[in-house]
Amino acid sequence: MNIKSLLLGSAAALAVVSGAQAADAIVAAEPEPVEYVRVCDAYGTGYFYIPGTETCLKINGYIRFQVNVGDQPGGDNDSDWDAVTRGQVQFTAKSDTEYGPLTGVIVMQFNADNATDQTSKLDSAYIDIAGLRAGLFYSWWDDGLSGETDDIGSVVTLHNSIRYQYETPDFYAGLSVDELEDGVFKADEDPNNVGVAIGLGGKAGAFSYQITAGYDFDNEDGAVRAMGTVDIGPGTLGLAGVYSSGPNSYYSAAEWAVAAEYAIKATDKLKITPAVQYYGNYFGGSKAVPDDFDGLGDAWKVGLTVDYQIVDNFYAKASVQYLDPDDGDDSTSGYFRLQRAF
């Protein structure tokens, strides 16, 4: 066999094999189209479309490390300091409807006193549309001045509630019906309760204000609170006053109290807030309350809080408080906190 015959034979064999492979060729399927996450800017920063839907979702939260020092009311730790860590994550879903944005919020919180003593809880979960909100959420009584000294809110401010709130950029007013199962209660009773609260507030230039009231039907007492802030000089002056007709789930620390603070913006990153509060007929923060405030002594409290922004979304806070009640021992407490928000 000469070279020419060998080449012709090889070419013929290759043609046969190629034809067989062509007949059995595997054709790759077209890849499924991938829908990438799209930014949703209709409700502010941080939202994105849930793939395949027109619902916008935002995920945010914070990680907190805190060391409490001194007398810790209600604490289980016998030492004079205690380190705790918290992780909190919030899911906010929004979509457009003919009634305006339909909002759903879920907040989960995880707390660790140590490696084995840990708790998790549903911190909030509610539906909001056209000013109507229903679910588990914090009441207006959870609000306060910017420092850590003021004690002008409820013992428990998180309730299963339904409320309607009308609001504009500079004003809001609303009515809320609250289940107060975990509120305060009189001796020989259990907390199984309902209350009605109203809230209104707004701002006008450098001045902001809020008025909150609530009536506790089981305890047959109510409370009203007013507070306001105004920018003066290098800081913001805050004033608040609260009155309670008797111990109830909206306010039970005292029959009345006044509080003041001045939040000094020392630099773009540093805020220093000295504050003071005075209580008339002081009781304290327990859930089991007396029938009334008669015969109780007064108390006063002074404190200092320092906030510092280390970098964007990373903050440090230190606070110290001194409380001196007529009917009890004075106490000093405080904490140091590091918090990373996202």
C-alpha positions as CSV (number, residue, x, y, z in Angstrom):
1,M,0.0,0.0,0.0
2,N,1.4,3.3,-1.1
3,I,1.2,6.6,0.7
4,K,-1.6,7.8,-1.6
5,S,-3.9,4.8,-0.9
6,L,-3.3,5.2,2.9
7,L,-4.3,8.8,2.9
8,L,-7.4,8.1,0.8
9,G,-8.5,5.3,3.1
10,S,-7.9,7.4,6.2
11,A,-10.0,10.2,4.8
12,A,-12.9,7.8,4.0
13,A,-12.8,6.3,7.5
14,L,-12.8,9.8,9.0
15,A,-15.8,10.8,6.9
16,V,-17.8,7.7,8.1
17,V,-17.0,8.4,11.7
18,S,-17.9,12.1,11.4
19,G,-21.2,11.2,9.8
20,A,-22.0,8.8,12.7
21,Q,-21.2,11.4,15.3
22,A,-23.2,14.0,13.4
23,A,-26.2,11.7,13.5
24,D,-25.9,11.2,17.3
25,A,-24.9,14.8,18.2
26,I,-26.3,16.2,21.6
27,V,-27.8,19.6,21.4
28,A,-27.5,21.6,24.6
29,A,-30.8,23.1,25.9
30,E,-31.1,26.8,26.0
31,P,-30.5,28.1,29.6
32,E,-33.5,29.4,31.5
33,P,-33.6,33.2,31.6
34,V,-32.3,34.5,34.9
35,E,-34.2,37.4,36.6
36,Y,-31.6,39.4,38.5
37,V,-32.5,41.3,41.6
38,R,-33.7,44.8,40.7
39,V,-33.4,47.9,42.9
40,C,-36.7,49.4,44.0
41,D,-36.4,53.1,44.7
42,A,-40.0,53.9,45.1
43,Y,-39.9,53.6,49.0
44,G,-36.4,54.9,49.7
45,T,-32.9,53.3,49.8
46,G,-32.3,49.6,50.6
47,Y,-35.4,48.1,48.8
48,F,-35.3,45.5,46.1
49,Y,-37.9,43.7,44.1
50,I,-38.6,40.1,45.2
51,P,-37.9,38.2,42.0
52,G,-41.0,37.4,40.0
53,T,-43.2,39.9,42.0
54,E,-43.8,43.6,42.2
55,T,-43.3,43.6,46.0
56,C,-40.3,45.5,47.3
57,L,-38.3,44.1,50.3
58,K,-35.8,45.8,52.6
59,I,-33.7,43.9,55.1
60,N,-31.9,45.9,57.9
61,G,-31.0,45.5,61.5
62,Y,-28.2,45.8,64.0
63,I,-25.7,43.9,66.2
64,R,-25.2,45.3,69.7
65,F,-22.6,44.5,72.4
66,Q,-23.4,46.1,75.8
67,V,-21.9,46.0,79.2
68,N,-24.3,47.0,82.0
69,V,-22.7,48.2,85.3
70,G,-24.0,49.1,88.7
71,D,-27.5,48.3,90.1
72,Q,-29.6,46.8,87.3
73,P,-33.3,46.8,88.2
74,G,-34.9,43.5,87.6
75,G,-31.6,41.9,86.6
76,D,-30.8,38.3,87.5
77,N,-27.0,38.8,87.6
78,D,-25.6,39.2,91.2
79,S,-22.4,40.9,90.1
80,D,-22.0,44.7,89.5
81,W,-21.5,44.2,85.7
82,D,-23.0,42.1,83.0
83,A,-22.2,41.7,79.3
84,V,-25.0,41.1,76.9
85,T,-25.2,40.7,73.1
86,R,-28.2,41.3,70.8
87,G,-28.8,40.7,67.1
88,Q,-31.9,42.2,65.5
89,V,-33.1,41.9,61.9
90,Q,-36.1,43.6,60.3
91,F,-37.9,42.6,57.1
92,T,-40.1,45.3,55.5
93,A,-42.2,44.5,52.5
94,K,-44.1,47.1,50.4
95,S,-46.3,47.1,47.4
96,D,-48.6,49.5,45.6
97,T,-52.3,49.2,45.9
98,E,-55.3,51.4,45.0
99,Y,-55.4,52.4,48.7
100,G,-51.7,53.3,48.8
101,P,-48.7,51.3,49.9
102,L,-49.4,47.9,51.6
103,T,-46.7,47.4,54.2
104,G,-45.8,44.3,56.2
105,V,-43.1,44.3,58.9
106,I,-41.5,41.5,60.8
107,V,-38.8,42.2,63.4
108,M,-36.9,39.3,65.1
109,Q,-34.6,39.9,68.1
110,F,-32.1,37.5,69.6
111,N,-30.5,38.2,73.0
112,A,-27.6,36.4,74.6
113,D,-26.6,36.9,78.3
114,N,-24.0,34.2,77.7
115,A,-23.5,31.1,75.6
116,T,-26.3,29.1,77.2
117,D,-28.7,31.9,78.5
118,Q,-30.2,33.0,75.2
119,T,-33.7,34.2,74.2
120,S,-35.3,35.0,70.9
121,K,-38.6,36.8,70.3
122,L,-40.9,38.3,67.8
123,D,-40.2,42.0,68.4
124,S,-42.8,43.3,66.0
125,A,-45.1,42.0,63.3
126,Y,-47.8,44.2,61.7
127,I,-49.7,45.1,58.6
128,D,-50.1,48.7,57.6
129,I,-52.2,50.3,54.8
130,A,-53.9,53.6,54.4
131,G,-53.1,54.7,58.0
132,L,-54.6,51.5,59.5
133,R,-52.1,49.3,61.4
134,A,-52.8,45.9,63.0
135,G,-50.5,43.4,64.7
136,L,-47.8,43.5,67.3
137,F,-46.1,46.9,67.5
138,Y,-44.8,49.5,69.9
139,S,-47.2,52.2,71.2
140,W,-46.7,55.9,71.3
141,W,-45.8,55.4,75.0
142,D,-42.5,53.9,73.8
143,D,-41.3,57.3,72.6
144,G,-39.2,59.5,74.8
145,L,-36.5,62.1,74.8
146,S,-33.2,61.3,73.1
147,G,-31.1,60.6,76.2
148,E,-31.4,57.7,78.6
149,T,-32.4,59.5,81.8
150,D,-36.1,60.1,81.2
151,D,-38.6,57.6,82.6
152,I,-41.9,58.7,81.0
153,G,-43.1,55.6,79.3
154,S,-45.0,52.4,80.1
155,V,-43.5,49.4,81.8
156,V,-44.4,47.4,78.6
157,T,-44.9,49.3,75.4
158,L,-45.2,46.4,72.9
159,H,-48.8,45.3,72.4
160,N,-51.2,43.5,70.1
161,S,-53.0,46.5,68.8
162,I,-55.1,48.0,66.1
163,R,-54.8,51.7,65.3
164,Y,-55.6,54.4,62.8
165,Q,-53.1,57.2,62.3
166,Y,-53.5,60.2,60.0
167,E,-50.3,61.8,59.1
168,T,-48.6,64.5,56.9
169,P,-44.9,65.3,56.7
170,D,-45.4,67.8,59.7
171,F,-48.3,66.3,61.7
172,Y,-49.9,63.1,62.9
173,A,-52.9,62.1,65.0
174,G,-54.2,58.7,65.8
175,L,-56.3,56.4,67.9
176,S,-55.2,52.9,69.1
177,V,-56.9,50.0,70.9
178,D,-54.3,48.0,72.8
179,E,-54.4,44.5,74.4
180,L,-52.7,45.0,77.8
181,E,-52.3,41.4,78.9
182,D,-48.7,42.0,79.9
183,G,-49.4,45.4,81.6
184,V,-49.5,46.3,85.2
185,F,-52.1,44.9,87.6
186,K,-53.3,45.4,91.2
187,A,-52.7,43.0,94.1
188,D,-54.5,39.7,93.8
189,E,-55.2,40.3,90.2
190,D,-53.8,39.1,86.9
191,P,-53.0,41.3,83.9
192,N,-55.9,40.7,81.4
193,N,-56.7,44.0,80.0
194,V,-57.5,46.4,77.2
195,G,-56.8,50.1,76.8
196,V,-57.4,53.0,74.4
197,A,-54.6,55.5,73.5
198,I,-54.5,58.6,71.5
199,G,-51.4,60.3,70.0
200,L,-50.7,63.5,68.2
201,G,-47.6,65.3,67.3
202,G,-45.7,67.3,64.7
203,K,-43.0,69.8,64.0
204,A,-42.8,73.5,63.1
205,G,-39.4,74.6,62.1
206,A,-36.9,73.9,65.0
207,F,-39.7,72.9,67.4
208,S,-41.3,69.4,67.6
209,Y,-44.0,68.2,70.0
210,Q,-46.0,65.1,71.0
211,I,-49.0,64.6,73.2
212,T,-50.0,61.0,74.3
213,A,-52.8,59.8,76.4
214,G,-54.2,56.4,77.4
215,Y,-57.0,54.9,79.5
216,D,-56.6,51.4,81.1
217,F,-60.1,49.9,81.5
218,D,-59.1,47.1,83.9
219,N,-57.3,49.4,86.3
220,E,-59.9,52.2,85.6
221,D,-57.1,54.8,85.5
222,G,-55.3,56.7,82.7
223,A,-52.3,58.9,82.0
224,V,-51.4,61.8,79.8
225,R,-48.0,62.9,78.6
226,A,-46.6,66.0,76.7
227,M,-43.1,66.5,75.5
228,G,-41.3,68.8,73.1
229,T,-37.9,69.6,71.7
230,V,-36.4,72.8,70.3
231,D,-33.0,73.6,68.8
232,I,-31.2,76.2,70.9
233,G,-27.6,77.1,70.5
234,P,-25.3,74.1,69.9
235,G,-27.9,71.5,70.9
236,T,-31.5,70.5,71.4
237,L,-33.5,71.2,74.6
238,G,-36.1,68.6,75.5
239,L,-38.9,68.9,78.1
240,A,-41.5,66.4,79.1
241,G,-44.2,66.0,81.7
242,V,-46.6,63.1,82.6
243,Y,-49.5,62.7,84.9
244,S,-51.3,59.4,86.0
245,S,-54.6,59.3,87.8
246,G,-53.5,56.0,89.3
247,P,-51.2,53.1,88.6
248,N,-52.1,51.8,85.1
249,S,-50.5,50.1,82.1
250,Y,-49.7,53.4,80.4
251,Y,-47.8,55.0,83.3
252,S,-47.2,53.7,86.7
253,A,-43.7,54.9,87.8
254,A,-45.2,57.9,89.7
255,E,-48.3,60.0,90.0
256,W,-46.5,62.7,88.0
257,A,-43.1,63.5,86.7
258,V,-41.2,66.2,84.8
259,A,-38.0,65.7,82.8
260,A,-35.5,67.9,81.0
261,E,-32.4,67.3,78.9
262,Y,-30.0,69.2,76.7
263,A,-28.5,67.2,73.8
264,I,-25.3,69.1,72.9
265,K,-23.9,68.4,69.4
266,A,-20.3,68.8,70.3
267,T,-19.0,67.7,66.8
268,D,-20.5,66.0,63.8
269,K,-19.9,62.7,65.5
270,L,-20.1,63.5,69.2
271,K,-23.3,64.2,71.2
272,I,-23.4,64.8,75.0
273,T,-26.7,64.8,76.8
274,P,-27.0,65.7,80.5
275,A,-30.6,65.2,81.9
276,V,-32.7,65.3,85.0
277,Q,-36.1,64.0,86.1
278,Y,-38.2,64.6,89.2
279,Y,-41.0,62.2,90.3
280,G,-44.0,63.1,92.5
281,N,-45.3,60.1,94.6
282,Y,-42.7,57.7,93.1
283,F,-43.5,54.0,92.9
284,G,-41.0,52.5,90.4
285,G,-41.2,50.0,87.6
286,S,-42.8,46.8,88.9
287,K,-45.8,45.3,87.2
288,A,-47.6,44.6,90.5
289,V,-48.8,48.0,91.6
290,P,-50.7,49.5,94.6
291,D,-54.2,50.7,94.3
292,D,-53.1,54.4,94.3
293,F,-50.1,56.6,94.8
294,D,-51.2,58.0,98.2
295,G,-48.5,58.1,100.8
296,L,-45.6,57.5,98.5
297,G,-42.5,59.7,98.6
298,D,-40.9,61.6,95.8
299,A,-37.7,60.8,93.9
300,W,-35.2,62.5,91.6
301,K,-32.9,61.2,88.9
302,V,-29.9,62.7,87.1
303,G,-27.8,61.2,84.3
304,L,-25.4,61.7,81.4
305,T,-25.3,60.0,78.0
306,V,-22.6,60.3,75.4
307,D,-23.1,59.1,71.8
308,Y,-20.2,58.8,69.3
309,Q,-20.3,57.7,65.7
310,I,-17.0,55.9,65.1
311,V,-17.6,55.4,61.3
312,D,-20.7,55.2,59.2
313,N,-23.2,52.7,60.7
314,F,-20.9,52.0,63.7
315,Y,-21.7,53.7,67.0
316,A,-20.6,53.8,70.7
317,K,-22.8,54.9,73.6
318,A,-22.0,55.4,77.3
319,S,-24.6,56.3,79.9
320,V,-24.7,56.7,83.7
321,Q,-27.8,57.3,85.9
322,Y,-28.2,58.2,89.5
323,L,-31.6,57.7,91.2
324,D,-32.5,58.9,94.7
325,P,-36.0,57.9,96.0
326,D,-37.4,59.1,99.4
327,D,-38.7,55.6,100.2
328,G,-35.7,53.5,99.2
329,D,-31.9,53.3,98.7
330,D,-30.2,55.5,96.1
331,S,-28.7,53.6,93.1
332,T,-26.2,54.2,90.3
333,S,-26.4,52.3,87.0
334,G,-25.1,52.6,83.5
335,Y,-23.8,50.9,80.4
336,F,-21.3,51.0,77.6
337,R,-22.5,49.9,74.1
338,L,-21.1,49.2,70.7
339,Q,-23.6,48.9,67.8
340,R,-23.2,48.1,64.2
341,A,-26.3,48.9,62.0
342,F,-26.9,47.6,58.5
